[in-house]
Amino acid sequence: MAAASDIETLLRERLAPLAPTRFELVDDSHLHAGHAGAREGGHYRLTLVAAAFAGKNTVARHRLVFDLVGDLKRAGIHALGIKAYAPGEV
């Protein structure tokens, strides 16, 4: 399983096309110790602010993110919670 810092680097690289003005990643893996999925990868919460999300609903925003990072589940992400905002929404 990849280290949290490696996961953050990968996520930043993959999400660069969205040009986020805010990127926050929280590693919650320690809260899931003993959970079956904890062996498959970490649990993370991601907060993004990007103009690319303007005019899109939550599902469309999540699709944009998962289109760019979905394959990282094999690289050490078991769960990824996403809060995606357009500028001015937070």
C-alpha positions as CSV (number, residue, x, y, z in Angstrom):
1,M,0.0,0.0,0.0
2,A,1.3,3.5,-0.9
3,A,2.1,6.0,1.8
4,A,-0.3,8.9,2.3
5,S,2.3,11.4,1.0
6,D,2.6,9.3,-2.2
7,I,-1.2,9.2,-2.6
8,E,-1.3,13.0,-2.1
9,T,1.3,13.5,-4.8
10,L,-0.6,11.2,-7.2
11,L,-3.9,12.9,-6.6
12,R,-2.3,16.4,-7.1
13,E,-0.8,15.3,-10.4
14,R,-4.0,13.7,-11.6
15,L,-6.2,16.5,-10.6
16,A,-4.0,19.2,-12.1
17,P,-6.2,19.5,-15.2
18,L,-9.0,20.8,-13.0
19,A,-6.6,23.6,-11.8
20,P,-7.9,23.5,-8.2
21,T,-7.4,26.7,-6.2
22,R,-7.8,24.6,-3.0
23,F,-6.7,21.0,-2.4
24,E,-7.0,19.4,1.0
25,L,-6.4,15.8,1.6
26,V,-7.1,14.2,5.0
27,D,-5.9,10.6,5.8
28,D,-8.6,8.9,7.9
29,S,-7.1,5.4,7.6
30,H,-6.4,5.2,11.3
31,L,-10.2,5.4,11.9
32,H,-10.7,2.3,9.9
33,A,-8.2,0.0,11.5
34,G,-9.6,-3.6,11.5
35,H,-12.0,-2.8,8.6
36,A,-11.6,-5.4,5.9
37,G,-11.0,-2.6,3.3
38,A,-8.2,-1.1,5.4
39,R,-6.0,-3.9,4.0
40,E,-6.7,-2.8,0.4
41,G,-5.8,0.8,0.8
42,G,-6.3,4.0,2.8
43,H,-9.4,6.0,3.6
44,Y,-9.2,9.7,2.5
45,R,-11.3,12.8,2.5
46,L,-10.6,15.2,-0.4
47,T,-11.8,18.9,-0.6
48,L,-11.3,20.7,-3.9
49,V,-12.3,24.1,-5.1
50,A,-12.0,24.6,-8.9
51,A,-13.7,26.7,-11.6
52,A,-14.3,23.4,-13.5
53,F,-17.1,22.6,-11.0
54,A,-19.1,25.7,-11.7
55,G,-22.6,25.0,-13.0
56,K,-22.2,21.2,-12.3
57,N,-24.2,19.2,-9.7
58,T,-22.5,17.0,-7.1
59,V,-22.7,13.8,-9.3
60,A,-21.1,15.6,-12.3
61,R,-18.4,17.0,-10.0
62,H,-17.6,13.6,-8.6
63,R,-17.5,12.1,-12.1
64,L,-14.9,14.7,-13.1
65,V,-12.7,13.7,-10.1
66,F,-13.2,9.9,-10.5
67,D,-12.5,10.1,-14.3
68,L,-9.1,11.5,-13.4
69,V,-8.2,9.4,-10.3
70,G,-10.5,6.3,-10.4
71,D,-7.7,3.9,-11.3
72,L,-5.8,4.9,-8.2
73,K,-7.9,2.4,-6.2
74,R,-5.3,-0.1,-7.2
75,A,-2.5,2.2,-6.0
76,G,-3.6,2.4,-2.4
77,I,-7.0,4.1,-2.1
78,H,-9.8,2.1,-0.7
79,A,-12.2,5.0,0.0
80,L,-12.2,8.6,-1.2
81,G,-14.8,11.0,0.1
82,I,-15.0,14.1,-2.1
83,K,-16.2,17.6,-1.4
84,A,-16.0,19.5,-4.6
85,Y,-16.9,23.2,-4.8
86,A,-16.8,26.0,-7.4
87,P,-15.1,29.2,-6.3
88,G,-17.4,31.3,-4.1
89,E,-19.2,28.3,-2.7
90,V,-17.1,27.9,0.4
